[in-house]
């Protein structure tokens, strides 16, 4: 009967009918759309509602708070992705732009999130007067600053490491710059970028408290969310509420792992650069498999995918028309332009530094400046030692995980949770233990700095090992390269560019994390370590903007100088000797 009935249904009509997979996928899609619409609608409420809606530690409110926080983090992730594609491409493709953009990126990743909040809350509130949207944008911008720099470094590094033979093929195929971007640059960078997106999303949790419970001087703005809930639980010493926050975080991380990152990891696996089939099992996602088996959802998505494909295939003739008549630079002309560009950058830096000195000099003495530089040296030693220890631990483990897709699939949600676990939740333990046993805060607060940032190293090493060409693994096996020789000649050179990216962002993140890790509170009890992070935290709480600016500038100087002295030479080594040709 079923076959007879089906015989009388036209094929075009049958394709419009939902199948059993659609019956599962459509409710999920509709549920997510309702979630976004309901949560986004509340951002247009008057700012006065933030005063009337007091944050409650009742666990029944946590689902709503988790929805609000998740939407902010996803909005920040979209903004960070757009920023990454634009900024990373310009820095990698233009030699002159690189001279300006890469140092700026070093500074941006080192400038504390609390420093951004101090100067941007008022701007966003004035931009959307009388609306919650202004405070929401301030929180989203703060989370964006904890996500964008890591992703930009990853994309920049991938574009710098493009194999020469692929570049030559794209040139021989006469692809324009726009087509090269979508058909070569983005696919080649995608595996590493997805893992860094995952890390950035998890790392955003670290500063959710600072972005949702904003206190600068006498101005306090509290947005409903997991971060503000956690800030209140810490202030009231409510361990039960802290436990509820952990459960809420586990639920949220599992949800966006299953519905966002696991499908992305499985989809990005097809962009791995190799000429032979992988011997291990490819990453799988039940959500991606579900969508691929649907009928109605596929028809809904088809116009979107076709539009994206058309955009990627579009040939822009601007470069060949408007700029075709431009004179070709001679070596002498190029040197003159480089000199002029370098001089302009130097003048801009000197101008900015001059105004910073004038602003800071209104309240800060030379003795204070010297004291802050000494605090910066203390934090530098602390950060460097912790990054070295984290590298020794996570590089071998990251390689083991990355070479086994089935193991990476199991470890992925656990690693995301550990990366997302805010150090704020460990404040009670550290404060109580340090005060009870009269321990030295300079030593025992140090682990808090690297707890959230060590995962940048792990995630980038996993990305590097996952993208390692199967051809090279087979060649190493055929030549029977094993043991330490395998690590030294095969794997460590292969993951080295990814490790450098992870180490740079981990180092910058550790400087940023020092602000909340060198000055910790539990109720009325405060524990302070000597360091630049504690200095910035204390001056931010006091609303002393000249001293905040001094701390931010000194931190930026240390980060840029260390990157130039250590990480940039390692980047150059990766580009010149360890790239896949």
Protein Blocks (a to p, Z undefined) as FASTA:
>chain_A
ZZmmmmmpcfklmmmpccfklmmmmmmmmmmmmmmmmmmmmmmpcfklmmmmccdfbfkl
mmmmmmmmmmmmmmmmmmmmmmmmmmmmmmmmpmklmmmmmmmmmmmmmpcfklmmmmmm
mmmmmmmghiaklmmmmmmmmmmmmmmmmmmmmmmmmmmmgcfklmmmmmmnopafklmm
mmmmmmmmmmmmmmmmmmmmmmmmmmmmmmmmccehjbccddddfklmmmmmmmnopakl
mmmmmmmmmmmmmmmmmmmmmmmmmmmmmmpccfbdcfbdcdddfklmmmmmpmklmmmm
mmmmmmmmmmmmpccfklmmmmmmpccddfklmmmmmmmmmmmmmmmmmmmmmmmmmmmm
mmpcfklmmmmmmmmmmmmmmmmmmmmmmmmmmmmmmmmmmmmmklmmmmmmmmmmmmmm
cfklmmmmmmmmmmmnopafklmmmmmmmmmmmmmmmmmmmmmmmmpcfklmmmmmmnop
ghjllmmmmmmmmmmmmmmmmmmmmmmmmmmmmmmmmoccehjbccddedfklmmmmmmm
nopaklmmmmmmmmmmmmmmmmmmmmmmmmmmmmmmmccZZ
